[in-house]
Amino acid sequence: MHTKTKKQKLNNDIFPFTEKQLRKLRSEITSAGNFHKLLIKKEALELKDGMKYIRHDYNPGGYKKKYLTGLYIPLREFYDTDIPFLFWDQMLSALEQLEAKQNL
């Protein structure tokens, strides 16, 4: 019973993301090489003259359909920004919280 309470607390800490979604993000980061490279791939960051710039997406609905697919589809209702970097950064923060708690 104590374990269930601890697990519920952990899930509340990472809401609205699920552990499965966060593990997928970790896998994508690893495959891309790092978080910023992944966000360039997801068109949340762009490189200009060797500098990274946060991108605006003036069609959030289109962005959701393009990048919040598969396991990420349930997150569409929580995506409410025209700056995709903000969404992915929140997801990274939840992932880091999850990993920190699991390494205790």
N, C-alpha and C positions, 0 to 999 in steps of 0.2 A: 504494500500500500504506500509506503514512503517513497518507493521508486516511482510509482505512478505520479505522485504529487510533484516530485522533482522533474519528471519528464514534462508534465503540463506547464510548469514554470519555465522550462527551457523553451517550449513551443511559444509561449507568450512573449518571451524575449526576442524571438526572431520573426514574429508576426509582421506582415502577412505572408512571409515566405515559409515554405516547408523545408524540412531537413533535406528531402530529396532534391528540391530545386536548388538549394545551396550547394549540395554535392555536385550537381550538374555544373553550376557556375565555377566551382573549383576545378572541375575537369576541363572546362572551356579555357580558363585562365592558364592552366598547365599546358594545354595544347597550343595556345596562342603565344606563350612565352612569358607574358606578364599581363596584368590588368589593363594597362594602357594600350598594349597591342590588341587585346581583345576588344576594347572600346573603339579603336580605330576600325577594326573589322565590323563592328556593330554600328558604325557611323555615328557614334556618340562623341568621338574626338576626331580631329583631322590634323594632318601634318602640313604645314606651310613653311617653306624655307627652313626646315629642321626644327620648327617650333610646334608644340602641341596647342591646339585650340579647341575649346568646347564648342560643339555644334548645336545650333538651334534646329529643331525640326518643326516646320510650320504646318505639318500634317500629322499630329499625334496619332490619329486613328490609323493612318497608313503605316506609321512606325510600329505600332502595336501589332498589326497584322503581319508585318515583315519579320520582326524580331522576337515577339512574345508568342512563340509557337510551341507545339508539343507540350512538354512538361510545364512550360511557362504560361500557357493559355489562361489559367485561372488568375494570373496576375494582371491581366488586362484591365480589370475593374479598378485596380489600385494605381494604374499608370495615368497620372493626370498632370503631365508637364510637357512643355515644348522643348525641354532641355533633357534629352535622354541620359546624359551623364549623371544627373541627380538621382534618377531611378536606380541606375546600376551601382552608384556609389552607396546608396542605402542598402542595396542587396549585399555589396561587399562588406559593409559594416556588420550586417547580420551574420554573414559567413564567418567573419573574424570572431564575433562573440561566440558563435557555436563552437568553433575550433578551440578557442581559449577555454571554454567550459569543459570540453571533452578531454583536454590535456591536463586537467587538474588531477 
